[in-house]
Amino acid sequence: MARIIEKINGERRIIKMSADDIISVVQDYQRIVPRFSDRETARSYLEDVVVYIPED
């Protein structure tokens, strides 16, 4: 499960991901991206997609 690590002084938070989290993200990417012929089209599509990672 992903875990958000709080940062002090208003810095960006860090998300610590397990191996299973990373595999899940890669599988989702591989499932979505083969539909597109070029990187820019894939990037444009992924900018509009929300990916959820379970948190501890």
Summary of the structure (lengths in Angstrom):
residues: 56
radius of gyration: 14.0
end to end distance: 5.7
largest distance: 42.3
contacts: 103
relative contact order: 0.23
helix: 46%
strand: 14%
